[in-house]
Amino acid sequence: MMILTGQVSLVPWLRTTCWHSRIGLLLLISLAAGQCGCQPLSLNPNPLVQASVKDEVNNQDQSLPTQPQPASADASNRRKVTSAKTSAKTEPLIVQFDFAADFSEGLAAVRIKERYAYIDQTGNPVIKVDPSLDGVSAFAEQRAVVRVADFYGYMDRAGRIVVDPQFAAANLYSQGLAVVRTGRGYGYIDRTGTLAIEPEFTLASDFAEGMAAVKLNDQYGYINLMGDWVIQPQFEDAWSFTESLAVIKQGEQWGYIDQAGNVAISPQFDGAFAFSESLARIRQGNQWGFIDRQGKTVIPPRYDFASDFSEGLAAVLMGNQWGYIDKTGQLAVPPQFDFAADFSEGLAAVTVNNQVGFIDPTGKLQIAPQFDKVGSFSEGWAWVQTGDQWRYINASGQFLMLGEVR
């Protein structure tokens, strides 16, 4: 079984904990993926007996921490996790798995031995994956992608296959339509699996703000939800719209257009990225900075790398250490980490001496570095991995307990 990971668009870069990876449609990744913290989104298909999943959880070896180590002034204890036998008779059972993915639309994909299931936020199994399926994805708009051999289809939240696996590639639904690839090219289907926009494109992105970037032959343009051209193909590259602007490439330079196709910020950058919280990352040579919606440089290119702004802060690389800046370019958290991820739900993952924990926007450790890998917080929970065991923690650093929402 493989996990399918979706992207925001076929054209832009995939925003992940690893920052950005150029991919097309859905990428199949093994459960060993995520060496740098990338989180494969996952979910499942046809339901089987739920009780067997719970029984497998209850019968696992429970030699595990009672709770994560909180941040402490005692640095010698920051990366230690107390191990203790957990008894279901005396206290709630900490839910642990052999693989865990982000929560999405209230569910998260997990693996116990060779069996896959979806749990809800109480830790209870809701859908068990049919082992005949070779791949599953996260849910988006109540649908998940499934793979059988080399063909892709869709299932609903009841675990029913609602669109038979028949496509050479498929993406998650966005604004009611999903990108699929047939023998003719890329097109779009509706929720019933009926072709809504004919597969005539060389590449196609998810819909965002009512438009999708598509490639016809060697040039990119934009279509609307009816499949009509809104901006004729004319660009060497093009990204999805965010905050009413889209990145485009003309010649060797990158700039931005508005939704009418007018150039809003002339192509002048060696690299340009989608707007996030009214600012966009740009690259000049090997240095990264930020511009506003008028194209004015707000933060000059001076960083070795920078992430998008998220919750008011952006992670930046200075030399070999990561910190965070605010929207004025002032250091909010001085560079001190081996790696720093985006903020999500008030916390950001940081790496210290190969161990990962979480900080708040002031840079204060809230959950001490003690994990091998983590995901970003999503719907109140983040997966954490220690050795070959995966669990979920909340923003207070409490593990998810079976049958309880903390």
For each residue, the residues with C-beta under 8 A, 3 or more apart:
1: 31 111 114 116 129 131 133 134 135 136
2: 28 29 30 31 134 135 147
3: 28 29 30 31 33 40 41 42 99 101 109 135 136 137
4: 26 27 28 40 41 42 135 136 137 145 147
5: 14 26 27 29 40 41 42 137 138
6: 26 41 137 138 140 145 171 172
7: 10 12 14 23 25 26 27 171 206
8: 12 14 15 206 208 240
9: 12 205 206 208 213 239 240
10: 7 24 25 171 179 186 203 204 205 206 213
11: 203 205 213 215 220 237 238 239 240
12: 7 8 9 205 239 240 247 273 274
13: 20 21 22 273
14: 5 7 8 20 21 22 23
15: 8 19 20 308
16: 19 20 21 38 39
17: 36 37 38 39 341 342 349 375 376
18: 21 36 37 38
19: 15 16 305 307
20: 13 14 15 16 273
21: 13 14 16 18 38
22: 13 14
23: 7 14 27
24: 10 27 169 203
25: 7 10 169 170 171 179 181
26: 4 5 6 7 137 145 152 169 170 171 172
27: 4 5 7 23 24
28: 2 3 4 135 147
29: 2 3 5 33 40
30: 2 3 33
31: 1 2 3 98 99 111
32:
33: 3 29 30 38 40
34: 37 38 39 40 373
35: 38 373
36: 17 18 339
37: 17 18 34 339 341 349 356 373 374 375
38: 16 17 18 21 33 34 35
39: 16 17 34 101 102 375 376 383
40: 3 4 5 29 33 34 101
41: 3 4 5 6 101 102 104 109 137 138
42: 3 4 5 101 108 109 136 137 138
43: 101 104 107 108 109 118 136 137 138 139 144
44: 109 116 117 118 127 128 129 133 136 144 155 159
45: 127 129 130 133 136 144 146 155 159 161
46: 127 128 129 130 133 155 159 160 161
47: 50 127 128 158 159
48: 52 128 129 130
49: 52 53 128
50: 47 53 54 117 124 125 126 128
51: 54 55
52: 48 49 55 56 115 128
53: 49 50 56 57 112 115 117 125 128
54: 50 51 57 58 124 125 402
55: 51 52 58 59
56: 52 53 59 60 112 113 115
57: 53 54 60 93 95 96 112 402
58: 54 55 88 93
59: 55 56
60: 56 57 96 112
61:
62: 85 86 87 88 93 94 96
63: 83 84 85
64: 83 84 86 94 96 389 391
65: 68 69 81 82 83 84 94 386 399
66: 82 84 86 91 94
67: 397 398 399
68: 65 81 367 368 370 371 384 393 397 398 399
69: 65 72 77 78 79 80 81 82 367 368 370
70: 366 367 368 397
71: 78 357 364 365 366 367 368
72: 69 75 77 78 368
73:
74: 77 78
75: 72 78
76: 80
77: 69 72 74 80 368
78: 69 71 72 74 75 352 357 365 368 369 370
79: 69 352 353 355 368 369 370
80: 69 76 77 370
81: 65 68 69 370 386
82: 65 66 69
83: 63 64 65
84: 63 64 65 66
85: 62 63
86: 62 64 66 91 93 94
87: 62 90 91
88: 58 62 91 92 93
89:
90: 87
91: 66 86 87 88
92: 88 401 402 403 404
93: 57 58 62 86 88 401 402 403
94: 62 64 65 66 86 391 399 400 401 402
95: 57 119 123 391 392 399 400 401 402
96: 57 60 62 64 389 390 391
97: 100 110 111 112 389 390 391
98: 31 111 112 113 388 389 390
99: 3 31 109 110 111 390
100: 97 108 109 110 111 383 385 390 391 392
101: 3 39 40 41 42 43 104 108 109 110 138 375 383
102: 39 41 108 138 375 376 378 383
103: 106 107 108 121 378 379 380 381
104: 41 43 101 107 108 138 139 140 378 379
105: 138 139 140 142 157
106: 103 120 121 379
107: 43 103 104 118 119 120 126 127 139 157
108: 42 43 100 101 102 103 104 118 119 381 383 392
109: 3 41 42 43 44 99 100 101 116 117 118 129 136 138
110: 97 99 100 101 116 117 118 119 390
111: 1 31 97 98 99 100 114 115 116 117
112: 53 56 57 60 97 98 115 117
113: 56 98
114: 1 111 131
115: 52 53 56 111 112 128 129 131
116: 1 44 109 110 111 128 129 131 136
117: 44 50 53 109 110 111 112 125 126 127 128 129
118: 43 44 107 108 109 110 125 126 127 128 129
119: 95 107 108 110 122 123 124 125 126
120: 106 107 123 124 126
121: 103 106 379 380 381 400 405
122: 119 402 403 404 405
123: 95 119 120 392 400 401 402 403 404
124: 50 54 119 120 402 403
125: 50 53 54 117 118 119 128
126: 50 107 117 118 119 120
127: 44 45 46 47 107 117 118 157 158 159
128: 44 46 47 48 49 50 52 53 115 116 117 118 125 159
129: 1 44 45 46 48 109 115 116 117 118 133 136
130: 45 46 48 133 159
131: 1 114 115 116
132: 148
133: 1 44 45 46 129 130 136 146 147 148
134: 1 2 147 148 149
135: 1 2 3 4 28 145 146 147
136: 1 3 4 42 43 44 45 109 116 129 133 144 145 146 147 155
137: 3 4 5 6 26 41 42 43 144 145 146 172
138: 5 6 41 42 43 101 102 104 105 109 144 172
139: 43 104 105 107 142 143 144 157
140: 6 104 105 143 144 172 173 174
141: 172 173 174 176 191
142: 105 139 156 157 173
143: 139 140 154 155 156 162 172 173 178 191
144: 43 44 45 136 137 138 139 140 154 155 172
145: 4 6 26 135 136 137 152 153 154 170 171 172
146: 45 133 135 136 137 152 153 154 155 161 165
147: 2 4 28 133 134 135 136 150 151 152 165
148: 132 133 134 151 153 165
149: 134 165
150: 147 168
151: 147 148 165 166 167 168
152: 26 145 146 147 165 166 167 168 169 170 180
153: 145 146 148 161 162 163 164 165 166 167 170 193
154: 143 144 145 146 161 162 163 170 173 178 193
155: 44 45 46 136 143 144 146 159 160 161 162
156: 142 143 159 160 162
157: 105 107 127 139 142
158: 47 127
159: 44 45 46 47 127 128 130 155 156
160: 46 155 156
161: 45 46 146 153 154 155 164 165
162: 143 153 154 155 156 191 192 193
163: 153 154 166 189 192 193
164: 153 161 193
165: 146 147 148 149 151 152 153 161
166: 151 152 153 163
167: 151 152 153 170 180 181 182
168: 150 151 152 181 182 183
169: 24 25 26 152 179 180 181 186
170: 25 26 145 152 153 154 167 178 179 180 181
171: 6 7 10 25 26 145 174 178 179 180 206
172: 6 26 137 138 140 141 143 144 145 178 206
173: 140 141 142 143 154 176 177 178 191
174: 140 141 171 177 178 206 207 208
175: 206 207 208 210 225
176: 141 173 190 191 207 225
177: 173 174 188 189 190 196 197 207 225
178: 143 154 170 171 172 173 174 188 189
179: 10 25 169 170 171 186 187 188 204 205 206 212
180: 152 167 169 170 171 186 187 188 189 199
181: 25 167 168 169 170 185 186 187 199
182: 167 168 185 187 199
183: 168
184: 187 198 199 200
185: 181 182 199 200 201 202
186: 10 169 179 180 181 199 201 202 203 204 214
187: 179 180 181 182 184 195 196 197 198 199 200 201 204
188: 177 178 179 180 195 196 197 204 207 212 227
189: 163 177 178 180 192 193 194 195 196
190: 176 177 193 194 196
191: 141 143 162 173 176
192: 162 163 189
193: 153 154 162 163 164 189 190
194: 189 190
195: 187 188 189 198 199
196: 177 187 188 189 190 227
197: 177 187 188 223 226 227
198: 184 187 195 227
199: 180 181 182 184 185 186 187 195
200: 184 185 187 216
201: 185 186 187 204 214 215 216
202: 185 186 215 216 217 218
203: 10 11 24 186 214 215
204: 10 179 186 187 188 201 212 213 214 215
205: 9 10 11 12 179 208 212 213 214 239 240
206: 7 8 9 10 171 172 174 175 179 212 240
207: 174 175 176 177 188 210 211 212 225
208: 8 9 174 175 205 211 212 240 241 242
209: 240 241 242 244 259
210: 175 207 224 225
211: 207 208 222 223 224 230 231 240 241 259
212: 179 188 204 205 206 207 208 222 223 240
213: 9 10 11 204 205 220 221 222 238 239 240 246
214: 186 201 203 204 205 220 221 222 223 233
215: 11 201 202 203 204 218 219 220 233 238
216: 200 201 202 219 220 221 233
217: 202 233
218: 202 215
219: 215 216 233 234 235 236
220: 11 213 214 215 216 233 234 235 236 237 238 248
221: 213 214 216 229 230 231 232 233 234 235 238
222: 211 212 213 214 229 230 231 238 241 246 261
223: 197 211 212 214 226 227 228 229 230
224: 210 211 227 228 230
225: 175 176 177 207 210
226: 197 223
227: 188 196 197 198 223 224
228: 223 224
229: 221 222 223 232 233
230: 211 221 222 223 224 259 261
231: 211 221 222 234 257 260 261
232: 221 229 261
233: 214 215 216 217 219 220 221 229
234: 219 220 221 231
235: 219 220 221 238 248 249 250
236: 219 220 249 250 251
237: 11 220 247 248 249 254
238: 11 213 215 220 221 222 235 246 247 248 249
239: 9 11 12 205 213 246 247 248 274
240: 8 9 11 12 205 206 208 209 211 212 213 246 274
241: 208 209 211 222 244 245 246 259
242: 208 209 245 246 274 275 276
243: 274 275 276 278 293
244: 209 241 258 259
245: 241 242 256 257 258 264 265 275 280 293
246: 213 222 238 239 240 241 242 256 257 259 274
247: 12 237 238 239 254 255 256 272 273 274 280
248: 220 235 237 238 239 254 255 256 257 267
249: 235 236 237 238 252 253 254 255 267
250: 235 236 253 255 267
251: 236 267
252: 249
253: 249 250 267 268 269 270
254: 237 247 248 249 267 268 269 270 271 272 282
255: 247 248 249 250 263 264 265 266 267 268 269 272
256: 245 246 247 248 263 264 265 272 280 295
257: 231 245 246 248 261 262 263 264
258: 244 245 261 262 264
259: 209 211 230 241 244 246
260: 231
261: 222 230 231 232 257 258
262: 257 258
263: 255 256 257 266 267
264: 245 255 256 257 258 293 295
265: 245 255 256 268 291 294 295
266: 255 263 295
267: 248 249 250 251 253 254 255 263
268: 253 254 255 265
269: 253 254 255 272 282 283 284
270: 253 254 283 284 285
271: 254 281 282 283
272: 247 254 255 256 269 280 281 282 283
273: 12 13 20 247 280 281 282 308
274: 12 239 240 242 243 246 247 280 308
275: 242 243 245 278 279 280 293
276: 242 243 279 280 308 309 310
277: 308 309 310 312 327
278: 243 275 292 293
279: 275 276 290 291 292 298 299 309 314 327
280: 245 247 256 272 273 274 275 276 290 291
281: 271 272 273 288 289 290 306 307 308 314
282: 254 269 271 272 273 288 289 290 291 301
283: 269 270 271 272 286 287 288 301
284: 269 270 287 289 301
285: 270 301
286: 283 304
287: 283 284 301 302 303 304
288: 281 282 283 301 302 303 304 305 306 316
289: 281 282 284 297 298 299 300 301 302 303 306
290: 279 280 281 282 297 298 299 306 309 314 327 329
291: 265 279 280 282 295 296 297 298
292: 278 279 295 296 298
293: 243 245 264 275 278
294: 265
295: 256 264 265 266 291 292
296: 291 292
297: 289 290 291 300 301
298: 279 289 290 291 292 327 328 329
299: 279 289 290 302 325 327 328 329
300: 289 297 329
301: 282 283 284 285 287 288 289 297
302: 287 288 289 299
303: 287 288 289 306 316 317 318
304: 286 287 288 316 317 318 319
305: 19 288 316 317
306: 281 288 289 290 303 314 315 316 317
307: 19 281 310 314 315 316 341 342
308: 15 273 274 276 277 281 314 342
309: 276 277 279 290 312 313 314 327
310: 276 277 307 313 314 342 343 344
311: 342 343 344 346 361
312: 277 309 326 327 343 361
313: 309 310 324 325 326 332 333 343 348 361
314: 279 281 290 306 307 308 309 310 324 325
315: 306 307 322 323 324 340 341 342 348
316: 288 303 304 305 306 307 322 323 324 325 335
317: 303 304 305 306 320 321 322 335
318: 303 304 321 322 323 335
319: 304 335
320: 317
321: 317 318 335 336 337 338
322: 315 316 317 318 335 336 337 338 339 340 350
323: 315 316 318 331 332 333 334 335 336 337 340 363
324: 313 314 315 316 331 332 333 340 348 361 363
325: 299 313 314 316 329 330 331 332
326: 312 313 329 330 332
327: 277 279 290 298 299 309 312
328: 298 299
329: 290 298 299 300 325 326
330: 325 326
331: 323 324 325 334 335
332: 313 323 324 325 326 361 362 363
333: 313 323 324 336 340 359 361 362 363
334: 323 331 363
335: 316 317 318 319 321 322 323 331
336: 321 322 323 333 363
337: 321 322 323 340 350 351 352
338: 321 322 350 351 352 353 354
339: 36 37 322 350 351
340: 315 322 323 324 333 337 348 349 350 351
341: 17 37 307 315 348 349 350 376
342: 17 307 308 310 311 315 348 376
343: 310 311 312 313 346 347 348 361
344: 310 311 347 348 376 377 378
345: 376 377 378 380 395
346: 311 343 360 361 377 395
347: 343 344 358 359 360 366 367 377 382 395
348: 313 315 324 340 341 342 343 344 358 359 376
349: 17 37 340 341 356 357 358 374 375 376 382
350: 322 337 338 339 340 341 356 357 358 359 369
351: 337 338 339 340 354 355 356 369
352: 78 79 337 338 355 356 357 369
353: 79 338 369
354: 338 351
355: 79 351 352 369 370 371 372
356: 37 349 350 351 352 369 370 371 372 373 374 384
357: 71 78 349 350 352 365 366 367 368 369 370 371
358: 347 348 349 350 365 366 367 374 382 397
359: 333 347 348 350 362 363 364 365 366
360: 346 347 363 364 366
361: 311 312 313 324 332 333 343 346
362: 332 333 359
363: 323 324 332 333 334 336 359 360
364: 71 359 360
365: 71 78 357 358 359 368 369
366: 70 71 347 357 358 359 360 395 397
367: 68 69 70 71 347 357 358 370 393 397
368: 68 69 70 71 72 77 78 79 357 365
369: 78 79 350 351 352 353 355 356 357 365
370: 68 69 78 79 80 81 355 356 357 367 386
371: 68 355 356 357 374 384 385 386
372: 355 356 385 386 387
373: 34 35 37 356 384 385
374: 37 349 356 358 371 382 383 384 385
375: 17 37 39 101 102 349 378 382 383 384
376: 17 39 102 341 342 344 345 348 349 382
377: 344 345 346 347 380 381 382 395
378: 102 103 104 344 345 375 381 382
379: 103 104 106 121
380: 103 121 345 377 394 395
381: 103 108 121 377 378 392 393 394 400
382: 347 349 358 374 375 376 377 378 392 393
383: 39 100 101 102 108 374 375 390 391 392
384: 68 356 371 373 374 375 390 391 392 393
385: 100 371 372 373 374 389 390
386: 65 81 370 371 372 389 391
387: 372
388: 98
389: 64 96 97 98 385 386
390: 96 97 98 99 100 110 383 384 385
391: 64 94 95 96 97 100 383 384 386 399 400
392: 95 100 108 123 381 382 383 384 399 400
393: 68 367 381 382 384 397 398 399 400
394: 380 381 397 398 400 406
395: 345 346 347 366 377 380
396: 406
397: 67 68 70 358 366 367 393 394
398: 67 68 393 394 401 406
399: 65 67 68 94 95 391 392 393
400: 94 95 121 123 381 391 392 393 394 404 406
401: 92 93 94 95 123 398 404 406
402: 54 57 92 93 94 95 122 123 124
403: 92 93 122 123 124
404: 92 122 123 400 401
405: 121 122
406: 394 396 398 400 401
